[in-house]
Amino acid sequence: MSRLKVAAQLGALALVLALLGLLAWKVVEDNGAVARVGEPIPSFDLPQLDGSGRVVVDASPARPMVINFWATWCGPCRDEAPLLASASAKYRGRVDFVGVDIRDFNGDARAFARRYGLRFPMAYDGPGSLWEPWGITALPETFVIDGSGRIVAHQARAFADQTELDDAIRKALS
């Protein structure tokens, strides 16, 4: 019986070592795009939330932009939505805003956008295909991009107030 026990323990150890090796390889070899301050933005092409077309973001934006990842089930997203609605109106014509509803139900997301007056383009990413390329860690998550397509600010939580959001946007405008 002890030989069987030792063999099982060695088998378990071999499995753990193999999994650790796989994890180490993935970390070293993972060269997928992850959005970081100072880096160019990863591009994407997603359907609009309302189904009327596509939202295309590429590395050469026409002007500075704010890209906000959110979901209806995210409490802080609800708190932040009025700030984004206000800022999009304040900076209209100077800064483009894009919302990305991620890992959510389309109908709920459309109702959310109407409720909070989010009148800027909304992309729908139900399966969360942008989660990894953008390095999303939590929702809401916001990236502010300058006119050359470089990320100048990254907020991995809701903006506390309008001043904090304005400060991030000013980085893109300077």
C-alpha positions as CSV (number, residue, x, y, z in Angstrom):
1,M,0.0,0.0,0.0
2,S,2.8,2.4,0.7
3,R,4.3,2.0,-2.8
4,L,0.9,3.0,-4.2
5,K,0.8,6.0,-1.9
6,V,4.3,7.1,-2.9
7,A,3.5,6.6,-6.6
8,A,0.3,8.8,-6.2
9,Q,2.3,11.5,-4.5
10,L,5.0,11.5,-7.1
11,G,2.3,11.7,-9.8
12,A,0.6,14.6,-8.1
13,L,4.0,16.4,-7.7
14,A,4.8,15.8,-11.4
15,L,1.4,17.3,-12.3
16,V,2.0,20.4,-10.2
17,L,5.4,20.9,-11.7
18,A,4.0,20.5,-15.2
19,L,1.3,23.1,-14.5
20,L,3.9,25.5,-13.0
21,G,6.1,25.1,-16.0
22,L,3.1,25.9,-18.3
23,L,2.3,29.0,-16.3
24,A,5.9,30.2,-16.4
25,W,6.0,29.6,-20.2
26,K,2.7,31.5,-20.6
27,V,4.0,34.5,-18.6
28,V,7.3,34.6,-20.6
29,E,5.8,34.0,-24.1
30,D,2.7,36.2,-23.7
31,N,3.3,39.1,-26.0
32,G,-0.4,40.0,-26.5
33,A,-1.2,43.7,-26.5
34,V,-2.0,45.0,-23.0
35,A,-2.9,48.7,-22.8
36,R,-0.5,50.7,-20.7
37,V,0.2,54.4,-20.2
38,G,2.7,55.6,-22.8
39,E,1.9,52.8,-25.2
40,P,-0.3,52.9,-28.3
41,I,-3.9,51.7,-27.9
42,P,-4.9,48.2,-29.0
43,S,-7.3,48.6,-31.9
44,F,-10.8,47.0,-32.0
45,D,-13.8,46.7,-34.2
46,L,-17.1,45.8,-32.4
47,P,-20.8,46.0,-33.1
48,Q,-22.6,49.1,-31.7
49,L,-24.7,48.4,-28.7
50,D,-27.8,49.4,-30.6
51,G,-26.9,47.1,-33.5
52,S,-26.8,50.0,-36.0
53,G,-23.2,49.6,-37.1
54,R,-19.7,49.2,-35.9
55,V,-17.5,51.0,-33.4
56,V,-13.9,51.0,-34.7
57,V,-11.0,52.2,-32.7
58,D,-7.5,52.2,-34.2
59,A,-4.1,53.5,-33.4
60,S,-4.6,56.7,-35.3
61,P,-7.6,58.5,-33.6
62,A,-9.0,61.6,-35.2
63,R,-8.6,63.4,-31.8
64,P,-8.1,62.6,-28.2
65,M,-10.5,60.0,-26.7
66,V,-11.8,58.5,-23.6
67,I,-12.5,54.7,-23.7
68,N,-14.6,53.4,-20.8
69,F,-15.2,49.7,-20.1
70,W,-18.3,49.1,-18.1
71,A,-21.2,46.7,-17.4
72,T,-24.7,47.0,-16.0
73,W,-24.0,44.6,-13.1
74,C,-21.1,46.9,-11.9
75,G,-22.1,49.2,-9.0
76,P,-19.3,51.6,-9.5
77,C,-20.1,51.8,-13.2
78,R,-23.6,53.2,-12.2
79,D,-21.9,55.8,-10.0
80,E,-19.5,56.9,-12.7
81,A,-22.0,57.0,-15.6
82,P,-23.3,60.6,-14.9
83,L,-19.7,61.9,-14.8
84,L,-19.0,60.4,-18.2
85,A,-22.3,61.8,-19.6
86,S,-21.4,65.2,-18.3
87,A,-17.8,65.1,-19.6
88,S,-18.8,63.9,-23.0
89,A,-21.1,66.9,-23.4
90,K,-18.5,69.3,-21.9
91,Y,-15.7,68.1,-24.3
92,R,-17.9,67.5,-27.4
93,G,-16.0,68.3,-30.6
94,R,-12.6,68.1,-28.8
95,V,-12.6,64.6,-27.2
96,D,-14.3,61.5,-28.5
97,F,-15.9,59.2,-25.9
98,V,-16.4,55.5,-26.5
99,G,-18.1,53.1,-24.1
100,V,-17.5,49.4,-24.2
101,D,-20.2,47.3,-22.5
102,I,-18.3,44.1,-21.6
103,R,-19.5,40.7,-20.5
104,D,-23.1,41.9,-20.2
105,F,-26.6,41.4,-21.7
106,N,-27.2,43.7,-24.7
107,G,-30.8,44.7,-23.7
108,D,-29.8,45.6,-20.2
109,A,-26.9,47.6,-21.5
110,R,-29.1,49.6,-23.9
111,A,-31.4,50.5,-21.0
112,F,-28.4,51.5,-18.9
113,A,-27.1,53.8,-21.6
114,R,-30.5,55.5,-22.0
115,R,-31.1,55.8,-18.2
116,Y,-27.7,57.6,-17.7
117,G,-27.9,59.7,-20.9
118,L,-24.8,58.1,-22.4
119,R,-25.0,59.6,-25.9
120,F,-21.6,58.7,-27.2
121,P,-20.8,55.6,-29.3
122,M,-21.2,52.4,-27.4
123,A,-19.6,49.1,-28.4
124,Y,-20.9,45.7,-27.4
125,D,-18.4,43.1,-26.2
126,G,-20.7,40.5,-24.7
127,P,-18.1,37.7,-24.7
128,G,-15.4,40.0,-23.3
129,S,-13.0,39.6,-26.2
130,L,-11.2,42.9,-25.2
131,W,-10.6,41.9,-21.6
132,E,-7.2,40.3,-22.2
133,P,-5.8,42.6,-25.0
134,W,-6.6,45.7,-23.0
135,G,-5.5,44.1,-19.7
136,I,-8.8,44.9,-18.0
137,T,-8.6,44.1,-14.3
138,A,-12.0,45.3,-13.0
139,L,-14.9,47.4,-14.0
140,P,-15.2,50.3,-14.6
141,E,-11.9,50.8,-16.3
142,T,-11.0,53.9,-18.4
143,F,-8.3,54.8,-20.8
144,V,-7.6,58.4,-21.9
145,I,-5.8,58.6,-25.3
146,D,-4.1,61.6,-26.8
147,G,-4.4,62.6,-30.5
148,S,-1.4,60.5,-31.5
149,G,-3.1,57.3,-30.2
150,R,-1.0,56.9,-27.0
151,I,-2.5,56.2,-23.6
152,V,-1.9,59.2,-21.3
153,A,-4.1,58.1,-18.4
154,H,-5.5,54.9,-17.1
155,Q,-8.1,54.6,-14.3
156,A,-8.7,51.0,-13.0
157,R,-11.7,52.1,-10.8
158,A,-14.5,54.7,-11.1
159,F,-13.5,58.3,-11.2
160,A,-14.3,59.9,-7.8
161,D,-15.6,63.2,-9.2
162,Q,-15.7,65.4,-12.2
163,T,-12.4,67.1,-11.3
164,E,-10.5,63.8,-11.3
165,L,-12.0,63.0,-14.8
166,D,-11.2,66.5,-16.1
167,D,-7.6,66.2,-14.9
168,A,-7.2,62.9,-16.9
169,I,-8.7,64.5,-20.0
170,R,-6.5,67.5,-19.8
171,K,-3.5,65.2,-20.1
172,A,-4.8,64.1,-23.5
173,L,-5.4,67.7,-24.6
174,S,-2.0,69.1,-23.6
